[in-house]
C-alpha cells in the first residue's frame, strides 16, 4: 500500500513538473584528471576513467537550469589498489542558441560539491565549480542526442580533518591537502528528452 501511494505521488509530481518544461538527460563519457600535490609534496596522478551522469533541468525560452549528478570510479596512476569514488552534485544553468534548424548549442556554469571517497581514508565533500557546453542534434522536438564538454575545478582542502605525520608510512598522507585544486575535464555523449 505504501509503495503504491509513493509511486502515485511521484507520478503526479513529475507530471505536474513535466508541464513546466522539463529536460531529462543521461550521459556517458570519459573524465580526464590533472595531477594533485599533497601537503608533503607527493604528486598524485589520477587514472583517466569513464563516468556516467544524469541531469534534470527546467527549460525556459533560450535557457535551462537544474541539477546534475555524475559518478566516477578511478584509482591512482600505477597504483590500482588505491581507489577513489567521486560523486559530483551540481546546480547548473546554461543559455541555448540555435546553430542550424536541427542543431543547437548551449553554454553555462555549474556550482556544487564533489564527494570524494578514497579507499584508504574517510570520504569528504569539497567545493566544486566550472563551465560546460555542448551541441545537440534534434531527432524530434522532444528527443535529442548531445556531445558535451565539462570543466570541473574541485578545491581540495582537508588539512584540518586528516591527521598525517610525514615521518610515518601512513596511507592517509596520500590524501592530505591544503588548498590544492583538482582540475577535471569531462567529455560525454548523451541522450535527452523534453516534456
C-alpha positions as CSV (number, residue, x, y, z in Angstrom):
1,X,0.0,0.0,0.0
2,X,2.8,2.4,0.9
3,X,4.7,1.6,-2.3
4,X,1.6,2.3,-4.4
5,X,1.0,5.6,-2.6
6,X,4.6,6.7,-3.0
7,X,4.6,5.7,-6.7
8,X,1.3,7.6,-7.3
9,X,2.7,10.7,-5.5
10,X,5.8,10.6,-7.6
11,X,3.9,10.2,-10.9
12,X,1.6,13.2,-10.0
13,X,4.6,15.3,-9.0
14,X,6.6,14.5,-12.2
15,X,3.5,15.0,-14.4
16,X,3.0,18.5,-12.9
17,X,6.7,19.3,-13.2
18,X,6.7,17.9,-16.8
19,X,4.1,20.5,-18.0
20,X,6.5,23.3,-16.9
21,X,9.2,22.3,-19.5
22,X,11.4,19.5,-18.2
23,X,14.6,18.2,-19.7
24,X,16.0,14.8,-18.5
25,X,19.4,13.8,-19.8
26,X,21.6,10.7,-19.4
27,X,25.3,10.8,-20.3
28,X,28.3,8.5,-20.6
29,X,31.8,9.7,-21.2
30,X,35.4,10.0,-20.1
31,X,36.9,12.1,-17.3
32,X,40.4,13.4,-17.6
33,X,42.1,14.5,-14.3
34,X,45.1,16.6,-13.7
35,X,47.7,15.8,-11.0
36,X,47.4,16.8,-7.4
37,X,50.2,17.6,-5.0
38,X,49.8,16.7,-1.3
39,X,51.0,19.0,1.5
40,X,54.0,16.7,1.9
41,X,55.0,17.3,-1.8
42,X,53.8,14.0,-3.2
43,X,52.4,14.2,-6.7
44,X,49.3,12.1,-7.3
45,X,48.2,11.3,-10.8
46,X,44.6,10.1,-11.1
47,X,43.8,7.5,-13.8
48,X,41.5,8.8,-16.5
49,X,38.3,6.8,-16.5
50,X,34.7,6.6,-17.6
51,X,31.8,8.4,-15.9
52,X,28.0,8.3,-16.0
53,X,25.8,11.3,-15.5
54,X,22.2,12.4,-15.3
55,X,20.6,15.8,-15.2
56,X,17.1,17.1,-14.5
57,X,16.5,20.6,-15.7
58,X,13.8,23.1,-16.3
59,X,13.7,24.8,-19.7
60,X,12.6,28.3,-20.4
61,X,12.9,30.2,-23.7
62,X,16.6,30.2,-24.7
63,X,17.9,28.8,-21.4
64,X,17.9,25.9,-18.9
65,X,18.7,25.3,-15.3
66,X,18.7,22.4,-12.9
67,X,20.6,19.6,-11.2
68,X,23.5,17.5,-12.5
69,X,24.9,14.3,-10.9
70,X,27.9,12.3,-12.2
71,X,29.7,9.3,-10.8
72,X,33.4,8.3,-11.4
73,X,35.4,5.4,-10.1
74,X,39.1,5.8,-10.6
75,X,42.4,5.0,-8.9
76,X,45.9,6.4,-8.6
77,X,48.0,6.0,-11.7
78,X,50.2,2.9,-11.4
79,X,48.5,2.0,-8.0
80,X,45.3,0.3,-8.9
81,X,44.8,-0.7,-5.3
82,X,44.4,3.0,-4.3
83,X,40.9,3.6,-5.5
84,X,38.7,6.7,-5.3
85,X,35.0,7.1,-5.8
86,X,33.9,10.6,-6.9
87,X,30.3,11.9,-7.0
88,X,29.5,15.3,-8.4
89,X,26.4,17.1,-7.2
90,X,26.0,20.3,-9.1
91,X,23.5,23.1,-9.8
92,X,23.8,24.3,-13.3
93,X,22.4,26.9,-15.7
94,X,23.0,27.5,-19.4
95,X,21.9,29.6,-22.3
96,X,20.8,27.8,-25.5
97,X,21.4,29.1,-29.0
98,X,20.4,27.8,-32.5
99,X,23.2,26.7,-34.9
100,X,21.0,25.2,-37.7
101,X,17.4,24.1,-38.0
102,X,18.0,20.7,-36.2
103,X,21.2,21.6,-34.3
104,X,21.5,23.8,-31.2
105,X,24.3,24.6,-28.7
106,X,24.4,25.6,-25.1
107,X,26.9,27.1,-22.7
108,X,26.7,27.5,-19.0
109,X,28.2,27.3,-15.5
110,X,27.8,24.9,-12.6
111,X,28.5,25.0,-8.8
112,X,28.2,22.4,-6.1
113,X,30.2,19.7,-4.3
114,X,32.4,16.8,-5.3
115,X,32.2,14.0,-2.7
116,X,35.5,12.0,-2.9
117,X,36.0,8.7,-1.1
118,X,39.5,7.2,-1.2
119,X,39.6,3.6,-0.1
120,X,42.4,4.4,2.4
121,X,40.8,7.4,4.1
122,X,37.4,9.0,5.1
123,X,35.2,10.5,2.4
124,X,34.8,14.2,2.3
125,X,32.9,16.8,0.2
126,X,34.7,19.6,-1.5
127,X,33.5,22.8,-3.2
128,X,33.4,22.4,-7.0
129,X,32.6,24.9,-9.8
130,X,33.2,25.2,-13.5
131,X,31.9,25.7,-17.0
132,X,30.2,23.4,-19.5
133,X,28.9,23.5,-23.1
134,X,27.7,21.2,-25.8
135,X,25.9,20.6,-29.1
136,X,22.6,18.8,-29.5
137,X,21.1,17.2,-32.6
138,X,17.3,17.2,-32.6
139,X,15.6,14.0,-33.8
140,X,12.2,15.2,-32.8
141,X,11.1,18.3,-30.8
142,X,11.4,16.2,-27.7
143,X,14.4,13.8,-28.3
144,X,17.9,14.9,-28.8
145,X,21.5,13.5,-28.9
146,X,24.2,15.6,-27.4
147,X,28.0,15.9,-27.2
148,X,29.1,17.8,-24.1
149,X,32.4,19.0,-22.6
150,X,32.6,20.0,-18.9
151,X,35.4,21.7,-16.9
152,X,35.3,21.0,-13.2
153,X,37.5,22.5,-10.5
154,X,37.4,21.0,-7.1
155,X,39.1,22.8,-4.2
156,X,40.7,20.1,-2.0
157,X,41.5,21.3,1.5
158,X,41.4,18.7,4.3
159,X,44.4,19.8,6.3
160,X,42.3,20.1,9.5
161,X,40.3,16.9,9.1
162,X,43.0,14.4,8.5
163,X,45.9,13.8,10.8
164,X,49.1,13.0,9.0
165,X,52.7,12.7,10.1
166,X,55.0,12.8,7.1
167,X,57.7,10.8,9.1
168,X,55.4,7.7,9.2
169,X,54.4,5.4,6.3
170,X,50.7,6.3,6.7
171,X,48.3,5.9,3.8
172,X,46.4,9.0,4.9
173,X,49.4,11.0,3.9
174,X,48.4,10.2,0.3
175,X,45.3,12.4,0.8
176,X,46.4,15.4,2.9
177,X,46.0,18.7,1.1
178,X,46.0,22.4,1.9
179,X,44.0,24.1,-0.8
180,X,45.1,22.3,-4.0
181,X,42.8,22.3,-7.0
182,X,41.7,19.2,-8.8
183,X,41.0,20.1,-12.4
184,X,39.0,17.7,-14.4
185,X,37.6,17.7,-18.0
186,X,34.7,15.5,-19.0
187,X,33.6,14.7,-22.5
188,X,30.2,13.0,-22.8
189,X,27.7,11.6,-25.3
190,X,24.2,11.9,-24.1
191,X,20.5,11.5,-24.9
192,X,17.9,13.9,-23.6
193,X,14.1,14.1,-23.7
194,X,12.0,17.2,-23.2
195,X,8.5,17.1,-21.8
